[in-house]
Amino acid sequence: MKFIIVLLFAILFLIDSIFRVIRSNFNLGALMMYGITALLWIYVFFGKQIDAFCAHGAGWWLRLAFLCGCGVLALLMGFVAVSGFSHPATHKEDAVVVLGAAVYGQRVSGLLARRLDAAYEYHLQNPKAWIVVTGGQGPGEDIPEAMAMKRYLVEKGVPADQIIEESASTSTEENFRFARTLLLEHGMPPDAPIAYATNAFHCYRAGKYALLAGFADANAVPASIGFSSILPCYMREALAVLYYWVFRA
């Protein structure tokens, strides 16, 4: 029975990995999915030998360490999932900063579209707030992410003169830092509250970087993600949060 379950998961992850290679950008989350696929297939072919090795001695300790690591990762993923909704926007903020993500050519990715849709819904409830779209031009992108984001929002009906483009940043930290500079140049008070729109799994770390950039009052506008993105995004973000706690906090 165990072999059949592992084989089924191995087949499912292999199919997912094939589609991910064709349709997704290469990143840590995708790499982790490929790694899980490889481990599953290794166990399919060498499961008896692996079980025998892990039954005693050094193998037993390696299995324990592996299971503990999986447990820690699962706890971190749970924390990421819950913390994304811990500081919701009040819809009274002076601005909403939309964090950048991948653009395919000139088209926003599904992940980024969900962030923009969340920002648009925020705009409907707080139409006077500035909207800052952030993100420079990366590999495989024909235009800066901010430009593609602005086009997307304008097509949905947001006034173009209410959108501020920040097209130089290359990271979440720079998204906030450069956005703050632009907002101050547009007359926003230094201590004014802001909201930030990003996918729910990213909200915790984004909030920390907002504080580092100088925003004293920053609240989240969490966006959803597609089903196929849940596992890679949450695994990747769990490691990113761990890195933040160890090296940045």
Number of C-alpha atoms within 10 A of each C-alpha: 6 8 13 10 10 16 17 14 16 21 14 12 20 19 12 15 21 12 11 18 12 8 9 15 16 10 11 15 20 21 15 16 20 20 13 17 20 16 12 21 18 13 17 17 12 11 16 12 10 14 14 11 15 16 12 12 9 11 15 15 13 14 17 13 12 12 12 12 12 12 12 13 18 15 13 20 22 14 16 22 19 14 16 23 18 13 16 15 20 15 20 14 19 18 25 29 28 26 29 29 23 24 27 18 16 17 18 23 15 16 19 24 21 20 25 26 17 20 25 22 12 20 18 12 12 17 18 13 20 21 32 28 27 31 29 22 18 17 10 12 17 14 17 23 32 28 20 23 29 22 17 18 20 15 11 12 10 18 13 13 9 15 22 20 21 25 20 17 23 16 15 18 19 20 27 28 19 18 29 22 15 16 19 12 10 11 8 17 11 13 10 14 20 26 29 28 31 28 23 22 28 25 27 21 20 25 21 16 21 26 15 13 18 15 21 14 14 25 25 26 27 24 23 16 19 9 7 10 15 13 15 18 20 23 21 20 22 25 16 15 20 14 12 14 11 9 8 10 9
